[in-house]
């Protein structure tokens, strides 16, 4: 399938999911009362939320710049900011955020950065990004804090599913990194089996491509073994990065002058929503994120659940999408 066809299909899918989500949110709602609720909020909290969203995006820029410098690459921090905006924009509009890294590699290539280096750095960013979700999810389901579990109980099944998918994804990536020979043999065996059933055309060409592409995982393994301190620092930065975005929901809670639940439980409840939806094939987790928010946060927000959800998602996803879209246009002209 050509890139143009993929773009068209992704765009149609995005708008279809967006339309269904909007219908789900506003169907049967009293929009006048909703507007009255919105007017009671202190928008200064929302402005802080916008700042946190920008910090969330730019945190990845710091990670890319830091890792590139650790392997002696000549790179501009300002361009790293643009890479991150591009990545988050395409991640927001493609199922399971699959479009972000290819777009980033494209712009890095325009900056004369070697594709092998860009792929290595972005792969480590992906591993640590998902590893943070795994750590948060495991901490919650193992420790089972009382301040959170009663709210998660109605959706605990999908939380377990999301956590399992993230654990599988991170484990698979780490196997590819630390056991590239085993991973290569398994992939080649799978392709040969599919070839025997006629499901893979140009078998030898495909086998050659797999063997060639697996070298990048070996490069990542070497980086892990020779830059342990860098990896630890990247994980810590990524943890802070993700918490910044989750904290936006707590700011929304306080903006409506609500009290009774602390910022930490709200932040990590929002984190569990991300754990649940991160691996699902929906752009930005649209639809399912709103559903989980309604179920989890209704006992916390009460009658303000709908306006709280609109503002929280508006800041954490749609504001992120709009800002990233604008900066992606800037990147086309600047790089």
C-alpha positions in Angstrom: 0.0 0.0 0.0 1.4 3.4 -1.0 2.1 6.1 1.6 -0.7 8.3 0.1 -3.3 5.5 0.5 -2.1 4.9 4.1 -2.4 8.7 4.8 -5.9 8.8 3.3 -7.1 5.7 5.3 -5.5 7.0 8.5 -7.2 10.4 8.0 -10.6 8.8 7.3 -10.2 6.5 10.3 -9.2 9.4 12.6 -12.2 11.5 11.6 -14.6 8.5 12.0 -13.3 7.8 15.5 -13.4 11.5 16.3 -17.0 11.8 15.1 -18.1 8.8 17.1 -16.3 10.1 20.2 -18.0 13.5 19.9 -21.4 11.8 19.5 -20.7 9.6 22.5 -19.7 12.5 24.7 -22.4 15.0 23.9 -25.4 12.8 22.9 -28.3 13.6 25.3 -26.3 16.1 27.3 -27.6 19.5 28.4 -25.1 21.8 26.7 -26.4 24.9 28.5 -25.8 23.3 31.9 -22.4 22.1 30.6 -21.5 25.7 29.6 -22.5 26.9 33.1 -20.3 24.4 34.8 -17.4 25.4 32.5 -17.8 29.1 33.6 -17.3 28.2 37.2 -13.8 26.8 36.7 -10.6 28.7 37.4 -8.9 28.7 34.0 -5.5 29.6 35.5 -5.2 25.8 36.3 -5.9 25.1 32.6 -3.2 27.4 31.5 -0.8 25.6 33.8 -2.0 22.4 32.1 -1.1 23.8 28.7 2.4 24.5 30.0 2.7 21.0 31.3 1.6 19.6 27.9 4.3 21.6 26.2 6.8 20.4 28.8 5.7 16.8 28.2 6.4 17.1 24.5 9.7 19.0 25.0 10.9 16.4 27.5 11.3 14.0 24.7 13.4 16.6 22.9 15.8 16.7 25.9 16.1 12.9 25.8 16.9 12.8 22.1 19.4 15.6 22.4 21.0 14.0 25.5 21.3 10.6 23.8 22.6 12.0 20.5 25.3 13.9 22.4 26.3 10.8 24.3 27.2 9.1 21.0 28.9 12.2 19.6 26.3 13.3 17.1 26.2 17.0 16.0 22.6 18.0 16.7 20.7 21.2 17.5 18.4 21.3 20.5 15.9 23.5 18.6 15.6 20.8 15.9 15.2 18.2 18.7 12.1 20.2 19.8 10.8 20.0 16.2 11.4 16.2 16.0 9.3 15.8 19.2 6.4 17.9 17.9 6.4 16.0 14.6 6.5 12.7 16.5 3.7 13.5 18.8 1.5 14.9 16.0 1.8 11.8 13.9 1.4 9.6 16.9 -1.8 11.4 17.8 -3.4 10.8 14.4 -2.3 7.2 13.7 -3.6 4.0 15.3 -1.4 2.8 18.2 0.9 5.8 17.6 2.6 4.0 14.7 3.3 7.0 12.6 5.4 9.1 15.0 8.8 7.5 14.7 8.8 7.1 10.9 8.0 10.8 10.6 10.8 11.7 13.1 13.3 9.6 11.2 12.3 11.4 8.0 13.1 14.8 9.5 16.3 13.5 11.1 17.4 12.3 7.7 16.7 15.8 6.3 19.1 17.0 9.0 21.8 14.6 7.7 21.6 12.3 10.7 22.3 8.7 9.9 19.1 6.6 9.8 20.8 3.8 11.9 21.6 6.3 14.7 18.1 7.9 14.6 16.5 4.5 14.7 18.6 3.4 17.6 17.8 6.5 19.7 14.1 6.4 18.9 13.9 2.7 19.7 15.4 3.3 23.2 12.9 6.2 23.6 10.1 3.9 22.8 11.3 1.1 25.2 11.7 3.5 28.1 8.4 5.3 27.2 6.5 2.0 27.5 8.6 0.7 30.4 7.4 3.6 32.5 3.8 2.6 31.9 4.7 -1.0 32.8 6.3 0.2 36.1 3.3 2.3 37.0 0.8 -0.4 36.1 2.7 -3.1 38.0 3.1 -0.9 41.0 -0.6 -0.2 41.2 -1.8 -3.8 40.7 0.8 -5.2 43.1 0.6 -2.6 45.9 -3.2 -2.1 45.3 -3.4 1.3 47.1 -6.7 1.8 48.8 -7.0 5.4 47.5 -7.1 4.0 44.0 -8.4 0.5 43.8 -12.1 1.3 44.6 -12.1 3.6 41.5 -10.4 1.1 39.3 -12.5 -2.0 40.3 -15.2 -1.5 37.6 -12.5 -1.4 34.8 -9.8 -3.6 36.4 -10.2 -6.2 33.5 -9.2 -3.7 30.8 -6.4 -2.4 33.1 -5.0 -5.9 33.3 -5.3 -6.3 29.5 -3.6 -3.0 28.8 -0.8 -3.9 31.3 -0.4 -7.4 29.8 -0.1 -5.9 26.3 2.5 -3.4 27.4 4.5 -6.0 29.3 4.4 -8.2 26.1 5.5 -5.3 23.9 8.4 -4.2 26.2 9.5 -7.9 26.7 9.5 -8.5 22.9 11.5 -5.3 22.3 14.0 -6.3 25.0 14.3 -9.8 23.5 15.0 -8.2 20.1 17.7 -6.0 21.8 19.4 -8.5 24.1 18.8 -11.7 22.1 18.9 -10.5 18.5 20.1 -13.9 17.2 17.2 -15.7 18.8 14.7 -13.1 17.6 16.2 -13.2 14.1 15.9 -17.0 14.0 12.3 -16.9 15.1 11.3 -14.2 12.6 13.1 -16.1 9.7 11.3 -19.3 10.8 8.0 -17.6 10.8 8.5 -16.1 7.4 9.6 -19.4 5.9 6.5 -21.1 7.4 4.3 -18.4 5.9 6.1 -18.7 2.6 5.3 -22.4 2.4 1.6 -21.6 2.7 2.0 -18.9 0.0 1.3 -16.0 2.4 4.7 -14.4 1.7 5.7 -13.4 -1.8 9.4 -12.9 -2.9 10.5 -15.1 0.1 14.2 -14.7 -0.4 14.0 -11.0 -0.6 11.9 -10.8 2.6 14.4 -13.0 4.4 17.3 -10.8 3.3 15.4 -7.7 4.5 14.7 -9.2 7.9 18.4 -10.2 8.4 19.5 -6.7 7.4 17.0 -4.9 9.6 17.8 -7.0 12.7 21.2 -5.4 12.8 19.7 -2.2 14.4 18.7 -4.3 17.4 22.3 -5.4 17.9 23.3 -1.7 17.8 20.8 -1.0 20.5 22.1 -3.9 22.6 25.6 -2.4 22.3 24.3 1.0 23.4 22.6 -0.5 26.4 25.7 -2.3 27.5 28.0 0.7 27.1 25.8 3.6 28.2 24.0 2.2 31.4 24.1 5.6 33.2 22.5 7.2 30.2 19.7 4.7 30.0 19.0 5.2 33.7 18.8 8.9 33.3 16.6 8.5 30.2 14.2 6.4 32.2 14.0 8.9 35.0 13.4 11.8 32.6 10.7 9.7 30.9 9.0 8.9 34.2 8.8 12.7 35.0 7.6 13.4 31.5 4.7 11.0 31.7 3.7 12.1 35.2 3.6 15.7 34.0 0.9 14.8 31.5 -1.1 12.6 34.0 -1.0 15.5 36.5 -3.1 17.6 34.1 -6.2 15.8 35.3 -5.5 16.8 38.9 -5.2 20.4 37.8 -8.6 20.1 36.1 -10.0 18.7 39.3 -8.7 21.6 41.3 -9.9 24.1 38.7 -13.5 23.2 39.6 -12.8 23.9 43.3 -13.3 20.2 44.1 -11.6 18.6 47.1 -11.6 15.3 48.9 -9.2 13.3 46.7 -5.5 14.2 46.5 -3.4 15.0 43.5 -1.3 11.8 43.6 -4.3 9.3 43.4 -5.8 11.4 40.6 -2.5 11.5 38.7 -1.9 7.8 38.8 -5.6 7.0 38.1 -5.0 8.9 34.9 -1.8 7.0 34.4 -3.8 3.7 34.6 -6.1 5.0 31.8 -2.9 5.4 29.7 -1.7 1.9 30.7 -5.1 0.5 29.6 -5.4 2.3 26.2 -1.7 2.7 25.1 -1.6 -0.5 23.0 -5.1 -0.3 21.5 -5.3 0.4 17.8 -7.1 3.8 18.2 -5.5 7.2 17.5 -4.9 8.9 20.8 -7.0 6.3 22.5 -10.1 8.2 21.4 -13.4 6.8 22.6 -12.0 4.3 25.1 -10.1 7.0 27.0 -13.3 9.0 27.4 -15.2 5.9 28.5 -12.6 4.9 31.1 -12.5 8.5 32.4 -16.3 8.6 32.9 -16.2 5.2 34.8 -13.2 5.9 37.0 -13.6 9.6 37.8 -17.4 9.8 38.2 -17.1 9.1 42.0 -14.4 11.8 42.2 -15.8 14.6 39.9 -19.5 13.8 40.6 -21.8 16.1 38.5 -18.7 17.7 37.0 -17.4 14.5 35.4 -18.4 15.5 31.9 -16.9 19.0 32.0 -13.8 17.5 33.8 -13.4 14.9 31.1 -13.8 17.4 28.3 -11.2 19.8 29.8 -8.8 17.0 30.8 -8.9 15.3 27.3 -8.9 18.7 25.6 -5.7 19.6 27.3 -3.8 16.3 27.3 -4.8 15.2 23.8 -6.4 17.8 21.6 -4.2 20.7 22.8 -1.2 18.4 22.3 -2.5 17.6 18.8 -3.1 21.2 17.8 0.3 22.5 19.1 2.1 19.6 17.5 0.3 20.2 14.2 1.4 23.8 14.1 5.0 23.0 15.0 5.0 20.2 12.4 4.3 22.8 9.7 7.2 24.9 11.2 9.4 21.8 11.0 8.7 21.4 7.2 10.1 25.0 6.6 12.8 25.0 9.3 14.5 21.7 8.5 
